[in-house]
């Protein structure tokens, strides 16, 4: 048997052995993680369609240029546009969720149109306005393709500070859209450089010389038939980015561009023909437009973490290095080393926790969106809807921040866990990291969003202290004094969902109380409300971090408890993962559990020991668990993460295919040959040519003779 055959057989036999006796029904485990069997079947259908479509061929993607990637992305958009009009919104959303794993740039470039531009229309248009844009072709991308013009060169997170203006001209019944300075240039606008015909522009509404805050306007950019820029529009390409090269990000400047008054989105704020501005009774209703993107990014965090871990854990299962037992016939699988389990198993539990949290956030978003869309003037449900919106807004802000940060870290830890092979672009981590990193800064910088969540928690604490009943997300604050006094009763409590939940409630309550106390102390010291919030920004951030970890654990716990024990092992192993996640996060945030006195130092040692135990337990079913993530080899696009375990042969073949050998050397004649055959230049003998040493000697002799002559004259 050849060496290559031996290694190929060994890795494939090893992965097959890992799957031989799964302790749970893999199919049923997969169904639970996807929300329903119907959604899992859809995903499998979409994966098969993509794998068989040449437009979605991906194994060469790592060597394409920016321009080649953009062109391929546009080809894929053309393909996907067919499904928009031929399948339900829910099906298309699920298809796009898969595309975020297969091609993040495609997901974003098309998502800018369908998620952001169309989302702005849905949330901001009156019924007649929305009908108008529907008839114009917004759904089928016919004669229009939208982009989202919020971010400016000098302003990002501070939307209220945007400087682009929309000034109402009463004489012509038009708005004049204008970029008053360089800093007001719309920047990072996905789709602007090559694709968009229209833009939902966020600009300061100015009527009769008075500013009325940032509103949204639809501004045509290009003639759809010629793609020539319209008068007053200046668009450029912002060029190479860290990742997602499939997106044609650009900049836009407006010079006194006129649009009809009806192109302002007027569901919430209206401007009449004679210049009367009618504001909504509650500005919070405008928050809804921000939620869809955050909800999608939490789901993408879960899915991308699962993709990274599928690669790194399959690799760890078949990769063998050293012998932990000198008598062993084979080297040890690196997944069997306890330290390697410590590197990956907690992240595996976390990815499953994120997945169930994403399902719950999607439900919350759907419920909130439906409630907002159903509102009528004078609706008795208005206050309840506002409270729901505030909770969803704060929850999504914290989840978007901490889930995207954690997933970015998961990608890099997975890369490192694969050693040198993880550094190869062909194994997927380089692009995955570069593509995902933007999640931490776009649609709300993570730190700013975490502070928003912390600010909301201070408000919730104040409400709870006044006796107001809080909803489930912050329900642990309802019996605040009892919760603050809580302590872990025993080591045994650390191995129960109730015990772990109680710990997170107490520690989160302490963190939120600390933030609220600091804020109120600053107010009493004479600081303004905004100054006080800034002064306590660090404790707000900590409160948001601890609250979010506890919230994720709670969503995971609820998902487990909703399941019935059916004898298929699914509930039991999800419970293991839920407890694992809750305890690991306790270990990660040990200082706060100790500071709140919910855990003693000895109990924290017990937590650490339990986490190590759960690492070993989870290792035993790690491969069946990642199989339940249902990610095809085509979606993974990583030879070391292959389902069949044939990693070395496929990795070698992929490298050889993308780097053909029978080509002339790219720069031998131009650079290498002149370098290695360069002539050594002759060094001129400057001493001989100039004779400086002889001349110096002559100067010395002349001085000595002069001195001797002078002395002789003195003696006379």
C-alpha positions in Angstrom: 0.0 0.0 0.0 1.4 3.4 -1.0 2.0 6.0 1.7 -0.6 8.4 0.2 -3.1 5.6 0.0 -2.4 4.7 3.7 -2.9 8.2 4.9 -6.1 8.7 2.8 -7.5 5.5 4.2 -6.5 6.3 7.7 -8.2 9.7 7.8 -11.3 8.4 6.2 -11.5 5.4 8.5 -10.9 7.7 11.5 -13.8 10.0 10.7 -16.1 7.0 9.9 -15.3 5.6 13.4 -16.2 8.9 15.0 -19.6 8.6 13.4 -20.1 4.9 14.0 -22.2 5.1 17.2 -23.7 8.6 17.7 -25.4 9.0 21.1 -28.3 10.8 19.5 -30.3 10.9 16.3 -28.3 13.2 14.1 -31.2 14.0 11.9 -33.5 15.0 14.8 -30.7 17.0 16.3 -30.4 18.8 13.0 -34.1 19.5 12.9 -34.1 21.1 16.3 -31.2 23.4 15.4 -32.8 24.5 12.2 -36.2 25.3 13.9 -38.2 22.7 11.9 -37.8 19.8 9.5 -39.3 22.0 6.9 -36.5 24.6 7.2 -33.8 21.9 7.2 -35.2 20.4 4.0 -35.2 23.8 2.4 -31.6 24.3 3.3 -30.6 21.0 1.9 -32.5 21.8 -1.3 -30.8 25.2 -1.6 -27.3 23.6 -1.0 -27.9 21.0 -3.7 -29.1 23.6 -6.2 -26.0 25.8 -5.6 -23.6 22.8 -5.8 -25.0 21.9 -9.2 -25.0 25.4 -10.7 -21.8 26.3 -12.4 -22.3 30.0 -11.4 -21.8 29.0 -7.8 -18.5 27.1 -8.5 -16.2 28.2 -5.7 -13.0 26.2 -5.4 -11.1 28.9 -7.5 -12.4 31.8 -5.4 -9.2 32.1 -3.4 -7.1 33.2 -6.4 -9.5 35.6 -8.1 -8.9 39.4 -8.3 -11.2 42.0 -6.8 -12.7 42.8 -10.2 -13.2 39.1 -11.1 -14.9 38.5 -7.8 -17.3 41.4 -8.3 -18.2 40.2 -11.8 -18.9 36.7 -10.5 -21.0 38.1 -7.7 -23.1 40.0 -10.3 -23.6 36.7 -12.2 -24.8 35.1 -9.0 -27.2 38.0 -8.3 -28.7 37.5 -11.8 -29.3 33.8 -10.8 -30.8 34.7 -7.4 -33.1 37.4 -8.8 -35.2 34.6 -10.4 -36.0 33.2 -7.0 -37.3 36.5 -5.6 -40.4 36.4 -7.7 -40.8 32.6 -7.8 -40.7 31.7 -4.2 -42.1 33.0 -0.9 -40.4 35.7 1.2 -39.6 33.2 3.9 -38.0 30.8 1.4 -35.9 33.5 -0.2 -34.8 34.6 3.3 -33.7 31.1 4.1 -31.9 30.9 0.7 -30.0 34.2 1.5 -29.1 32.8 4.9 -27.3 30.0 3.2 -25.7 32.4 0.7 -24.1 34.2 3.7 -22.0 31.1 4.2 -21.3 30.3 0.6 -20.5 33.8 -0.5 -20.7 36.6 2.1 -20.1 39.3 -0.5 -23.0 38.1 -2.5 -25.2 38.0 0.6 -24.3 41.6 1.3 -24.5 43.0 -2.2 -27.9 41.6 -2.8 -28.9 42.1 0.9 -28.2 45.8 0.6 -31.0 46.0 -2.0 -33.5 43.5 -0.4 -32.6 44.0 3.2 -31.6 47.6 3.6 -33.0 49.5 0.6 -36.3 47.6 0.4 -36.3 47.4 4.2 -36.2 51.2 4.4 -39.1 51.4 2.0 -41.1 48.9 3.9 -40.6 50.6 7.2 -40.7 54.2 6.0 -43.2 54.3 3.1 -46.9 55.1 3.2 -49.0 52.4 1.5 -49.3 54.5 -1.7 -45.5 55.2 -1.7 -44.7 51.5 -1.3 -47.1 50.6 -4.1 -45.4 53.1 -6.4 -41.9 51.6 -5.8 -43.3 48.1 -6.2 -44.7 49.1 -9.6 -41.3 50.6 -10.5 -39.7 47.1 -10.2 -38.1 47.1 -6.7 -39.0 43.5 -6.0 -37.7 41.9 -9.2 -34.7 44.3 -9.6 -36.2 45.5 -12.9 -35.0 48.9 -14.0 -33.9 49.6 -10.4 -31.4 48.3 -7.9 -31.1 50.1 -4.6 -28.4 51.0 -2.1 -28.5 52.4 1.4 -27.0 55.9 1.9 -26.6 56.3 5.6 -22.9 56.3 6.5 -20.8 59.4 5.7 -17.1 60.0 5.6 -17.2 61.9 8.8 -20.2 60.2 10.5 -21.1 56.6 11.1 -22.7 55.6 14.3 -24.0 59.1 15.1 -26.9 59.0 12.6 -28.4 62.2 14.1 -25.1 64.0 13.2 -25.3 63.2 9.5 -24.6 66.4 7.4 -26.2 65.6 4.0 -29.2 68.0 3.7 -32.6 67.7 2.2 -34.0 71.2 1.9 -37.7 71.7 0.9 -38.3 74.1 -2.0 -41.9 75.2 -1.6 -42.0 76.9 -5.0 -41.2 73.7 -6.9 -42.6 71.2 -4.4 -39.2 69.4 -4.4 -36.4 68.5 -2.0 -32.9 69.6 -2.8 -30.4 66.9 -1.7 -26.9 68.3 -1.2 -23.5 67.3 0.2 -22.3 70.5 1.9 -18.7 69.4 2.6 -16.3 66.6 2.1 -17.2 65.0 5.4 -20.8 64.7 4.3 -19.8 62.4 1.3 -21.8 59.2 1.6 -19.1 56.5 2.1 -19.0 52.7 2.2 -22.2 52.6 0.2 -22.6 49.0 -1.0 -23.7 48.8 -4.6 -23.0 52.4 -5.3 -19.8 51.9 -7.4 -21.3 49.7 -10.2 -24.8 48.5 -9.5 -27.3 50.9 -7.9 -29.8 53.0 -9.7 -31.5 54.4 -6.6 -30.4 55.2 -3.1 -32.3 55.5 0.2 -30.5 58.6 1.4 -30.4 59.6 5.1 -30.3 63.4 5.3 -31.2 66.3 7.6 -34.6 67.6 6.7 -34.6 71.4 6.4 -37.9 73.2 6.0 -38.2 77.0 6.1 -34.7 77.2 7.4 -35.3 74.8 10.4 -33.7 71.4 10.8 -36.1 68.6 11.7 -33.6 65.7 12.1 -32.5 62.9 9.9 -35.1 61.5 7.5 -35.0 59.1 4.5 -35.3 60.0 0.9 -35.2 58.0 -2.3 -32.8 59.6 -4.7 -32.3 58.3 -8.3 -28.6 57.9 -9.1 -28.3 56.6 -12.7 -30.3 56.3 -15.9 -31.2 52.6 -15.8 -31.0 52.3 -19.6 -27.6 53.8 -20.1 -26.3 53.7 -16.5 -25.0 57.3 -16.9 -25.0 59.3 -13.7 -27.8 61.7 -13.4 -27.1 65.5 -13.1 -25.6 66.5 -9.7 -24.6 62.9 -8.8 -20.9 62.1 -8.3 -20.0 58.4 -7.6 -16.7 56.7 -7.2 -15.3 53.3 -6.1 -13.7 53.2 -2.7 -11.5 50.3 -3.9 -9.9 47.3 -2.1 -11.2 46.4 1.3 -10.2 43.9 4.0 -12.8 41.4 2.7 -16.1 40.9 0.9 -14.6 42.0 -2.4 -17.8 41.0 -4.2 -19.4 44.2 -2.9 -18.9 47.3 -5.1 -18.7 49.8 -2.2 -18.6 53.4 -3.4 -18.9 57.0 -2.4 -21.7 59.4 -3.4 -21.8 63.2 -3.5 -24.9 65.2 -4.2 -24.8 68.7 -5.7 -28.2 70.3 -5.4 -30.0 67.2 -6.7 -33.8 67.8 -6.9 -36.3 65.0 -6.2 -40.1 65.2 -5.9 -41.5 65.8 -2.4 -43.2 62.4 -2.6 -39.7 60.7 -2.6 -39.3 61.4 1.1 -40.5 58.4 3.0 -43.5 59.7 5.0 -44.9 56.9 7.0 -43.7 58.5 10.2 -42.9 62.1 9.4 -44.8 64.0 6.7 -44.1 67.3 4.9 -47.2 68.9 3.3 -47.3 70.9 0.1 -47.2 74.2 2.0 -44.2 73.1 4.2 -45.9 71.9 7.4 -43.8 69.2 9.1 -45.8 66.6 11.0 -43.7 64.5 13.3 -44.8 61.1 14.7 -46.0 61.1 18.3 -43.2 58.6 19.2 -39.9 58.7 17.4 -39.2 55.1 18.6 -41.4 53.8 15.8 -38.5 54.6 13.4 -36.2 52.1 15.2 -37.8 49.2 13.4 -35.7 49.7 10.2 -32.6 48.8 12.2 -33.7 45.5 13.6 -33.7 43.3 10.5 -30.0 43.7 9.9 -29.1 43.0 13.5 -31.3 39.9 13.6 -29.7 38.6 10.4 -26.2 39.2 11.8 -26.9 37.2 15.0 -28.1 34.3 12.8 -25.0 34.7 10.6 -22.8 34.7 13.7 -24.2 31.3 14.7 -23.9 29.9 11.2 -20.4 31.2 10.5 -19.2 29.9 13.9 -20.6 26.5 13.0 -18.9 26.6 9.6 -15.5 27.5 11.2 -15.9 24.8 13.8 -17.0 22.1 11.3 -13.7 22.6 9.6 -11.4 22.8 12.6 -13.1 19.9 14.5 -13.2 17.5 11.6 -9.5 18.3 11.0 -8.7 17.8 14.7 -10.5 14.4 14.5 -8.4 13.0 11.7 -5.1 14.9 12.2 -2.6 12.8 14.2 0.5 14.1 15.9 2.9 12.5 18.5 1.9 9.5 20.7 0.3 10.1 24.0 1.1 6.5 24.7 4.4 5.1 23.6 2.9 1.7 23.1 0.2 2.9 20.7 0.3 1.8 17.1 -0.8 5.2 15.7 -0.1 8.8 16.6 -2.8 10.5 18.7 -5.7 12.3 17.2 -5.2 16.0 18.2 -8.9 16.2 19.3 -8.0 13.7 22.0 -5.5 16.0 23.7 -7.3 17.8 26.6 -5.8 21.1 25.8 -7.1 20.9 22.2 -10.5 20.1 23.6 -10.3 23.2 25.8 -9.5 25.2 22.6 -12.5 24.1 20.6 -15.2 22.4 22.6 -16.4 25.5 24.5 -16.7 27.3 21.2 -18.8 24.4 19.9 -21.2 24.7 22.7 -21.3 28.5 22.2 -22.2 28.1 18.5 -25.2 25.9 19.3 -26.3 28.4 22.0 -26.0 31.2 19.4 -28.1 29.2 17.0 -31.0 28.8 19.4 -30.8 32.5 20.4 -30.9 33.5 16.8 -34.1 31.5 16.3 -35.7 33.3 19.3 -34.5 36.7 18.1 -36.1 36.1 14.7 -39.4 35.2 16.4 -39.1 38.4 18.5 -38.3 40.5 15.4 -41.3 39.0 13.4 -43.6 39.7 16.3 -42.4 43.2 16.7 -42.5 44.0 13.0 -46.0 42.6 12.7 -47.1 44.7 15.7 -45.6 47.9 14.2 -47.2 47.3 10.8 -50.6 46.7 12.4 -50.6 50.0 14.3 -53.3 52.5 13.4 -53.8 56.1 14.6 -55.0 56.1 18.2 -54.3 52.3 18.5 -54.8 51.1 22.1 -51.8 48.7 21.6 -49.4 51.6 20.9 -47.7 51.6 24.3 -47.4 47.8 24.4 -45.9 47.9 20.9 -43.4 50.6 21.9 -42.3 48.6 24.9 -41.9 45.5 22.7 -39.9 47.6 20.2 -37.6 49.0 22.9 -36.9 45.5 24.3 -36.2 44.1 20.8 -34.0 47.1 20.0 -31.9 46.7 23.1 -31.7 42.9 23.0 -30.7 42.9 19.3 -28.1 45.6 20.0 -26.4 43.5 22.7 -26.6 40.3 20.8 -25.3 41.7 17.6 -22.3 43.1 19.4 -21.3 40.2 21.5 -22.2 37.4 19.1 -20.2 38.9 16.2 -17.2 39.6 18.4 -17.3 36.0 19.7 -17.7 34.5 16.2 -14.8 36.5 14.9 -12.7 35.1 17.7 -14.0 31.6 17.0 -12.8 31.9 13.3 -9.3 32.8 14.4 -9.1 30.2 17.2 -10.3 27.6 14.7 -7.6 28.7 12.3 -4.9 28.5 14.9 -6.2 25.1 16.0 -5.5 23.8 12.5 -1.8 24.8 12.7 0.0 25.7 9.5 -2.7 24.3 7.3 -5.2 26.8 8.8 -3.1 29.6 7.4 -3.6 28.5 3.8 -6.3 30.5 2.0 -7.5 27.2 0.4 -8.8 26.0 3.8 -11.2 28.9 4.2 -10.2 30.7 7.4 -8.4 33.7 5.8 -11.4 34.7 3.7 -13.9 33.8 6.4 -12.1 36.0 8.9 -11.7 38.9 6.5 -15.3 38.7 5.3 -16.8 38.4 8.8 -14.8 41.1 10.5 -17.0 43.9 9.1 -19.9 42.6 11.2 -18.2 44.1 14.2 -18.4 47.6 12.8 -21.2 48.0 10.2 -24.8 48.6 11.1 -23.7 49.9 14.4 -20.2 49.7 15.9 -20.2 46.9 18.5 -19.0 49.1 21.3 -21.7 51.7 20.7 -24.3 49.0 20.5 -23.1 47.4 23.7 -23.4 50.8 25.4 -26.9 51.2 24.0 -27.8 47.9 25.6 -26.2 49.0 28.9 -28.2 52.2 28.8 -31.4 50.3 28.4 -30.5 48.0 31.3 -30.1 51.0 33.6 -33.6 52.1 32.6 -34.9 48.6 33.3 -33.3 48.5 36.7 -34.9 51.9 37.6 -38.3 50.6 36.4 -37.9 47.4 38.5 -36.9 49.4 41.6 -40.1 51.4 41.2 -42.2 48.1 41.1 -42.8 47.9 37.3 -43.1 44.3 36.0 -40.4 43.7 33.5 -40.6 41.3 30.5 -38.8 38.0 30.3 -35.5 39.5 28.8 -34.8 41.4 32.0 -37.2 39.5 34.2 -34.4 38.6 36.6 -34.6 42.2 37.9 -38.3 41.8 39.0 -37.4 40.5 42.5 -34.3 42.6 42.7 -33.4 42.5 46.4 -33.8 38.7 46.6 -31.8 38.2 43.4 -29.0 40.4 44.6 -28.6 38.4 47.8 -28.4 35.1 46.0 -25.5 32.7 46.5 -24.6 29.3 45.0 -26.0 26.8 47.5 -23.7 23.9 46.6 -21.3 22.4 44.0 -24.2 20.2 42.9 -26.2 23.3 41.9 -23.6 24.0 39.3 -24.6 21.0 37.4 -28.3 22.0 37.0 -29.9 24.4 34.6 -31.7 26.1 37.5 -28.5 26.6 39.5 -26.6 28.0 36.5 -29.6 30.3 35.7 -29.8 31.6 39.2 -26.1 32.4 39.1 -26.4 34.5 35.9 -29.5 36.3 37.3 -27.6 37.3 40.4 -24.4 38.4 38.7 -26.2 40.2 35.9 -28.3 42.0 38.5 -25.2 43.1 40.4 -23.6 44.4 37.2 -26.7 46.3 36.2 -27.1 47.7 39.7 -23.5 48.9 39.6 -24.0 50.7 36.3 -27.3 52.3 37.6 -25.7 53.4 40.9 -22.7 54.9 39.1 -25.0 56.7 36.7 -27.2 58.1 39.5 -24.2 59.2 41.5 -22.9 61.2 38.5 -26.3 62.8 38.1 -26.3 63.8 41.8 -22.8 65.3 41.3 -24.3 67.7 38.8 -23.5 66.0 35.5 -26.0 66.1 32.7 -27.8 63.0 31.7 -25.6 62.4 28.6 -22.4 63.3 30.6 -23.4 60.8 33.3 -24.0 58.0 30.8 -20.5 58.7 29.3 -18.9 58.8 32.7 -20.2 55.3 33.5 -19.6 53.8 30.0 -17.3 51.1 31.2 -19.8 49.7 33.8 -22.6 50.0 31.2 -20.4 47.9 28.8 -19.8 45.3 31.5 -23.5 45.1 32.4 -24.4 44.6 28.8 -21.7 41.8 28.4 -22.9 39.9 31.5 -26.5 40.4 30.7 -26.1 39.1 27.1 -24.2 36.0 28.2 -27.0 35.2 30.7 -29.6 36.0 28.0 -28.0 33.6 25.6 -27.8 30.8 28.2 -31.5 31.4 29.1 -32.6 31.1 25.5 -30.6 27.9 25.1 -32.2 26.6 28.4 -35.7 27.4 27.2 -35.1 25.7 23.9 -33.9 22.5 25.7 -36.9 22.6 28.2 -39.4 22.9 25.3 -38.2 19.6 24.0 -39.8 16.3 25.0 -37.6 13.3 26.1 -38.2 11.0 23.1 -35.5 8.4 23.7 -33.4 9.8 20.8 -30.7 11.4 22.9 -31.3 14.9 21.5 -32.7 16.7 24.6 -30.2 15.0 26.9 -27.2 16.1 24.8 -28.5 19.6 24.2 -28.9 19.9 28.0 -25.2 18.9 28.4 -24.3 21.7 25.9 -26.5 24.3 27.6 -24.9 23.6 31.0 -21.5 23.5 29.4 -22.0 27.0 27.8 -23.4 28.5 31.0 -20.5 27.2 33.1 -17.8 28.1 30.5 -19.1 31.6 30.4 -19.0 31.7 34.2 -15.3 30.7 34.0 -14.7 33.4 31.4 -16.3 36.0 33.6 -15.0 34.6 36.9 -14.2 38.0 38.4 -17.8 39.1 38.4 -19.1 35.9 39.9 -16.5 36.2 42.6 -17.1 39.9 43.2 -20.9 39.4 43.5 -20.1 36.6 46.0 -22.4 34.2 44.2 -19.4 31.9 43.9 -16.7 31.3 46.4 -13.1 30.8 45.2 -13.5 27.0 46.0 -16.7 26.9 44.0 -15.0 28.7 41.1 -12.4 25.8 41.1 -15.4 23.4 40.9 -16.7 25.4 37.9 -13.3 25.1 36.2 -13.2 21.4 36.8 -16.7 20.9 35.5 -15.9 22.8 32.3 -12.9 20.5 31.7 -15.2 17.5 32.3 -17.7 18.9 29.8 -15.0 19.4 27.2 -14.2 15.7 27.4 -17.9 14.8 27.3 -18.6 17.0 24.3 -15.5 15.6 22.5 -17.1 12.2 22.4 -20.0 13.4 20.3 -18.4 16.3 18.5 -18.4 14.9 15.0 -22.0 13.8 15.1 -22.9 17.2 16.5 -21.2 19.1 13.7 -22.7 16.8 11.2 -26.1 18.0 12.5 -25.1 21.5 11.4 -25.9 20.2 7.9 -23.1 22.1 5.9 -22.2 20.5 2.6 -18.6 20.3 1.4 -19.5 22.8 -1.3 -20.6 25.4 1.3 -17.5 24.7 3.5 -15.1 25.0 0.5 -12.3 23.7 2.7 -10.5 20.4 1.9 -9.4 19.9 5.5 -13.0 20.1 6.6 -14.3 17.5 4.2 -17.1 15.2 5.4 -15.3 12.0 4.3 -12.1 12.9 6.0 -9.9 12.6 2.9 -8.2 15.8 3.8 -4.6 15.5 2.6 -5.3 14.2 -0.9 -8.1 16.8 -1.5 -6.0 19.6 -0.1 -3.0 18.7 -2.3 -5.3 18.4 -5.4 -6.9 21.8 -4.7 -3.5 23.5 -4.3 -2.2 21.8 -7.5 -5.3 22.7 -9.5 -5.2 26.4 -8.6 -1.4 26.6 -9.1 -0.5 24.8 -12.3 3.1 23.6 -12.6 3.7 23.6 -16.3 4.0 27.3 -16.7 7.0 29.5 -17.4 8.6 31.1 -14.4 6.7 34.4 -13.9 9.8 36.6 -13.3 12.9 34.6 -13.7 14.2 36.6 -16.7 13.1 39.9 -15.3 14.3 39.6 -11.7 15.8 36.3 -10.5 18.4 35.8 -13.4 19.8 39.3 -13.2 20.0 38.9 -9.4 21.8 35.6 -9.1 24.1 36.2 -12.1 24.9 39.8 -11.3 28.5 40.9 -11.8 30.5 41.9 -8.8 31.6 45.5 -9.6 35.3 46.2 -9.5 36.3 48.3 -6.6 38.5 51.3 -7.4 41.6 51.6 -5.4 41.1 55.1 -4.3 44.4 55.2 -2.3 46.4 54.4 -5.4 44.4 56.7 -7.6 44.6 59.7 -5.3 47.9 58.8 -3.5 46.5 60.3 -0.3 48.7 58.4 2.1 51.9 59.5 0.2 50.6 63.0 0.2 49.9 62.9 4.0 53.4 61.7 4.6 54.8 64.5 2.5 52.7 67.0 4.5 54.1 65.6 7.7 57.7 65.8 6.5 57.1 69.4 5.3 55.8 70.3 8.8 58.7 68.7 10.5 61.2 70.5 8.3 59.5 73.8 8.9 59.4 73.2 12.7 63.1 72.3 12.7 64.1 75.3 10.7 62.0 77.6 13.0 63.7 76.1 16.0 67.2 76.5 14.5 66.5 80.2 13.9 65.4 80.7 17.5 68.7 79.1 18.8 70.6 81.7 16.8 
